[in-house]
Amino acid sequence: MDLISTLYMISGIVVFLNLAYAACLDTLFRRVLFRAWYPMLIICTPLSGIFYIQLFLENPYFTTIIELVILFCAAYYIISRYLKAFGGADAWGLIFVTLFVPISPAALAMPVSQITPSLIVFFPIAVITGFAISLLFVPIALLILNLIKRNRDAPWYYLMTCQNIPAEDLSKKIGFVMNDISMPGMKEGEEVRGGLGEKGGEGESSRVRAHYAQGLREGGKEGHTHLYLNFTEFMRRILKKDLKYRAEYIINHMLVYRKDPQPVNNFDRFWVTYTVPLILPMTAGYLMAYIAGYSLLF
């Protein structure tokens, strides 16, 4: 292995280590500050710069490779910024992977001058493939976990996407509450921001709190602690991302309305969607792609 290939491999390993660090931060704290990427930027920028210089000097397809890098980085930014398909940390992770490891390590077995800009050689394709494969394991793992915990009375789409947790643990979750809790008096799709209704104001805030408490009481009658949504309503609540069903808003209004001695009555457990930090399966996909190379695509 020549010097350039060695430096490129080091750059790839550093990218993986920084991705793993960011994945740990996102899993534990649900937040990744940009400074978490500084170690990778400091180490990989000069190493990848050397690789790009060699590509420029020896590879006739250098321009095409650069165009692919720019295209993918722009796509990640647009999907994150405007389509909200994933968070900022996920977008930065994919962008840095594309910038610092644009070519599959398996392609370095050939001279740099012979590398062609095919989608197989372009490493981000292998990473996305590994990313997608890793995501497939999440619902399977949740299904197994729920079956082990004997949560077998729920519909299959609950078992594969949600956790069944005690009411006291609701404040620790970030996902959407999927119990069929009625919200009387609130318009379909109405959002709640910071505990206030759309109009804002103290009166509106009190009205919303009362509706939460009433809905929780109605949903918490004896023998109705689950109240599952049908599949259509279930998917609608997930896709609309209605803030009033977020776990932190539910628990906030339960606590604000503490003058009621039992605001949730017998509603002792909640089904909450399991939100996996996307950077976690992304890191797993990167490792799979790095080890297996573009063989993932066959």
C-alpha positions as CSV (number, residue, x, y, z in Angstrom):
1,M,0.0,0.0,0.0
2,D,1.5,3.4,-1.0
3,L,1.6,6.5,1.1
4,I,-1.5,8.1,-0.4
5,S,-3.6,4.9,0.2
6,T,-2.4,4.8,3.8
7,L,-3.3,8.4,4.4
8,Y,-6.7,7.8,2.8
9,M,-7.3,4.8,5.1
10,I,-6.4,6.8,8.1
11,S,-8.8,9.5,7.1
12,G,-11.6,6.9,6.7
13,I,-10.9,5.5,10.2
14,V,-10.9,9.0,11.7
15,V,-14.3,9.7,10.1
16,F,-15.7,6.5,11.6
17,L,-14.4,7.3,15.1
18,N,-15.9,10.8,14.9
19,L,-19.2,9.5,13.6
20,A,-19.3,7.0,16.5
21,Y,-18.6,9.8,18.9
22,A,-21.4,12.0,17.5
23,A,-23.8,8.9,17.6
24,C,-23.0,8.5,21.3
25,L,-23.8,12.2,21.9
26,D,-27.0,12.1,19.9
27,T,-28.1,8.9,21.7
28,L,-27.3,10.2,25.2
29,F,-28.2,13.9,24.9
30,R,-30.2,14.1,21.7
31,R,-27.9,16.9,20.6
32,V,-24.7,17.2,18.6
33,L,-22.9,20.5,18.6
34,F,-20.9,21.4,15.5
35,R,-17.7,21.5,17.6
36,A,-18.1,17.7,18.0
37,W,-16.8,17.5,14.4
38,Y,-13.6,19.5,15.0
39,P,-11.3,16.5,15.5
40,M,-12.3,15.0,12.2
41,L,-12.0,18.4,10.4
42,I,-8.6,19.0,11.8
43,I,-7.2,15.6,10.9
44,C,-9.1,14.7,7.7
45,T,-8.9,18.1,5.9
46,P,-5.2,17.9,5.0
47,L,-5.2,14.1,4.5
48,S,-8.2,14.3,2.1
49,G,-6.6,17.3,0.5
50,I,-3.6,15.3,-0.5
51,F,-5.8,12.6,-2.0
52,Y,-7.8,15.2,-4.0
53,I,-4.5,16.7,-5.3
54,Q,-3.4,13.2,-6.5
55,L,-6.8,12.7,-8.2
56,F,-6.4,16.1,-9.9
57,L,-2.9,15.2,-11.2
58,E,-3.5,11.6,-12.2
59,N,-7.1,10.9,-12.8
60,P,-8.8,12.0,-16.0
61,Y,-12.3,11.8,-14.3
62,F,-11.4,14.2,-11.5
63,T,-14.0,16.8,-12.5
64,T,-16.8,14.1,-12.6
65,I,-15.8,12.9,-9.1
66,I,-15.9,16.5,-7.8
67,E,-19.3,17.0,-9.4
68,L,-20.7,13.9,-7.7
69,V,-19.3,15.1,-4.3
70,I,-20.9,18.5,-4.7
71,L,-24.2,17.0,-5.9
72,F,-24.5,14.6,-3.0
73,C,-23.5,17.3,-0.4
74,A,-26.1,19.7,-1.8
75,A,-28.7,16.9,-1.8
76,Y,-28.1,16.2,1.9
77,Y,-28.3,19.8,2.8
78,I,-31.6,20.3,0.9
79,I,-33.2,17.2,2.3
80,S,-32.3,18.2,5.8
81,R,-33.0,21.9,5.5
82,Y,-36.2,22.0,3.5
83,L,-37.6,18.5,3.6
84,K,-36.8,17.9,7.3
85,A,-36.1,14.2,6.5
86,F,-33.3,14.2,9.1
87,G,-31.5,16.5,11.5
88,G,-28.5,18.7,11.2
89,A,-26.1,16.3,12.7
90,D,-27.2,13.6,10.3
91,A,-26.8,15.9,7.4
92,W,-23.3,17.0,8.5
93,G,-22.3,13.4,9.0
94,L,-23.3,12.4,5.5
95,I,-21.7,15.5,4.1
96,F,-18.4,14.9,5.8
97,V,-18.4,11.2,4.7
98,T,-18.9,12.4,1.1
99,L,-16.1,15.0,1.4
100,F,-13.5,13.0,3.2
101,V,-14.1,9.5,1.9
102,P,-15.5,10.0,-1.7
103,I,-14.0,6.8,-3.1
104,S,-14.6,3.3,-1.8
105,P,-11.5,1.9,0.0
106,A,-11.8,-1.2,-2.2
107,A,-11.1,0.9,-5.3
108,L,-7.7,1.8,-3.9
109,A,-6.5,-1.6,-4.9
110,M,-6.1,-0.1,-8.4
111,P,-4.0,2.9,-9.2
112,V,-5.6,6.2,-8.7
113,S,-5.3,7.0,-12.4
114,Q,-7.5,4.0,-13.2
115,I,-10.4,4.9,-10.8
116,T,-13.6,5.6,-12.7
117,P,-16.5,7.7,-11.3
118,S,-19.1,4.9,-11.3
119,L,-21.7,4.8,-8.6
120,I,-20.2,1.5,-7.4
121,V,-16.8,3.1,-6.8
122,F,-18.4,6.3,-5.3
123,F,-18.3,5.4,-1.5
124,P,-21.4,7.4,-0.3
125,I,-23.5,4.9,-2.3
126,A,-22.2,2.0,-0.2
127,V,-22.7,4.0,3.0
128,I,-26.3,4.8,2.1
129,T,-26.9,1.1,1.3
130,G,-25.4,0.0,4.6
131,F,-27.5,2.8,6.3
132,A,-30.7,1.4,4.8
133,I,-29.8,-2.2,5.8
134,S,-29.1,-1.0,9.4
135,L,-32.5,0.7,9.5
136,L,-34.2,-2.5,8.7
137,F,-33.1,-4.0,11.9
138,V,-34.7,-1.4,14.1
139,P,-38.4,-2.5,13.7
140,I,-37.3,-6.1,14.0
141,A,-35.4,-5.4,17.2
142,L,-38.4,-3.5,18.6
143,L,-40.8,-6.4,17.7
144,I,-38.6,-8.9,19.5
145,L,-38.2,-6.6,22.5
146,N,-41.9,-6.0,22.8
147,L,-42.6,-9.8,22.5
148,I,-40.1,-10.5,25.2
149,K,-41.8,-7.9,27.5
150,R,-45.1,-9.6,26.7
151,N,-46.6,-6.6,25.0
152,R,-48.5,-8.9,22.7
153,D,-52.0,-7.4,22.8
154,A,-51.0,-4.3,20.6
155,P,-51.4,-4.2,16.8
156,W,-48.2,-5.2,14.9
157,Y,-47.5,-1.6,13.9
158,Y,-47.2,-0.6,17.5
159,L,-45.0,-3.6,18.3
160,M,-42.6,-2.6,15.5
161,T,-42.4,1.2,16.1
162,C,-43.2,1.9,19.7
163,Q,-42.2,1.3,23.3
164,N,-44.7,0.6,26.1
165,I,-43.5,2.7,29.1
166,P,-44.8,3.6,32.5
167,A,-46.3,7.1,32.8
168,E,-43.6,8.2,35.2
169,D,-41.0,7.6,32.4
170,L,-42.8,9.7,29.8
171,S,-40.7,12.8,30.6
172,K,-37.5,10.9,29.5
173,K,-38.9,10.2,26.0
174,I,-38.8,12.3,22.8
175,G,-41.2,10.4,20.5
176,F,-44.9,10.8,19.9
177,V,-47.5,9.4,22.3
178,M,-49.6,6.9,20.2
179,N,-52.3,6.2,22.7
180,D,-55.8,7.2,21.5
181,I,-56.0,10.3,23.8
182,S,-58.9,12.6,23.0
183,M,-58.2,16.3,22.7
184,P,-61.6,17.9,22.9
185,G,-62.0,21.4,21.6
186,M,-58.7,21.4,19.6
187,K,-58.8,21.7,15.9
188,E,-57.3,18.8,13.8
189,G,-53.6,19.5,13.2
190,E,-53.5,22.4,15.7
191,E,-50.0,22.8,17.0
192,V,-48.9,23.7,20.5
193,R,-45.8,25.9,20.9
194,G,-44.2,26.2,24.3
195,G,-47.4,25.2,26.1
196,L,-49.5,27.8,24.3
197,G,-52.2,27.4,21.6
198,E,-51.9,29.0,18.2
199,K,-53.3,32.3,19.4
200,G,-51.0,32.4,22.4
201,G,-52.1,34.2,25.6
202,E,-52.8,33.0,29.1
203,G,-56.4,32.2,28.4
204,E,-55.5,30.0,25.4
205,S,-52.8,28.3,27.5
206,S,-55.2,27.5,30.3
207,R,-57.8,26.1,27.7
208,V,-55.2,23.8,26.2
209,R,-54.0,22.6,29.6
210,A,-57.6,21.8,30.5
211,H,-58.1,19.9,27.3
212,Y,-55.0,17.9,27.9
213,A,-56.1,16.9,31.3
214,Q,-59.6,16.1,30.2
215,G,-58.4,14.0,27.3
216,L,-56.0,12.1,29.6
217,R,-58.7,11.5,32.1
218,E,-61.1,10.3,29.4
219,G,-58.4,8.0,27.9
220,G,-57.5,6.7,31.3
221,K,-60.8,5.0,32.3
222,E,-60.6,1.5,33.8
223,G,-59.8,-1.1,31.3
224,H,-58.9,1.4,28.6
225,T,-55.2,2.1,29.3
226,H,-54.1,1.5,25.7
227,L,-56.8,2.6,23.3
228,Y,-54.9,1.8,20.1
229,L,-55.3,3.9,17.0
230,N,-56.1,2.2,13.7
231,F,-53.3,2.0,11.2
232,T,-54.5,5.0,9.2
233,E,-54.8,7.3,12.2
234,F,-51.5,5.9,13.5
235,M,-49.6,6.8,10.3
236,R,-51.4,10.2,10.1
237,R,-50.2,11.1,13.6
238,I,-46.6,10.2,12.8
239,L,-46.5,11.8,9.4
240,K,-48.2,15.1,10.5
241,K,-45.7,15.4,13.4
242,D,-48.4,17.1,15.5
243,L,-46.6,18.7,18.4
244,K,-49.5,18.3,20.8
245,Y,-48.8,14.6,20.8
246,R,-45.1,14.8,21.5
247,A,-44.1,13.1,24.8
248,E,-42.7,16.3,26.3
249,Y,-45.9,18.3,25.7
250,I,-48.1,15.5,27.1
251,I,-46.0,15.3,30.3
252,N,-45.7,19.1,30.5
253,H,-49.5,19.5,30.6
254,M,-49.9,16.6,33.0
255,L,-47.5,18.4,35.4
256,V,-48.9,21.9,34.9
257,Y,-52.3,20.6,35.7
258,R,-51.2,19.1,39.0
259,K,-54.1,20.7,40.9
260,D,-56.1,17.7,39.7
261,P,-55.0,15.0,42.2
262,Q,-55.1,12.3,39.5
263,P,-54.8,13.9,36.1
264,V,-54.1,10.6,34.3
265,N,-56.3,8.3,36.5
266,N,-55.6,4.8,35.4
267,F,-53.6,5.8,32.3
268,D,-50.5,4.3,33.8
269,R,-48.7,3.3,30.6
270,F,-48.1,5.0,27.3
271,W,-47.1,3.8,23.8
272,V,-44.4,6.1,22.5
273,T,-42.7,5.9,19.1
274,Y,-39.0,4.9,19.4
275,T,-37.0,7.6,17.8
276,V,-33.7,6.3,16.7
277,P,-30.9,8.9,16.1
278,L,-30.3,8.4,12.4
279,I,-26.6,9.0,12.9
280,L,-26.5,5.7,14.8
281,P,-27.5,3.4,11.9
282,M,-25.6,5.7,9.6
283,T,-22.4,4.9,11.6
284,A,-23.2,1.2,11.4
285,G,-23.8,1.6,7.7
286,Y,-20.5,3.3,7.3
287,L,-18.7,0.6,9.1
288,M,-20.4,-2.1,7.0
289,A,-19.5,-0.2,3.8
290,Y,-15.9,0.4,4.9
291,I,-15.3,-3.2,5.7
292,A,-17.2,-4.8,2.9
293,G,-16.6,-2.1,0.3
294,Y,-18.9,-1.9,-2.6
295,S,-19.7,-5.7,-2.3
296,L,-22.7,-4.4,-0.3
297,L,-24.2,-3.4,-3.7
298,F,-24.3,-6.9,-5.1
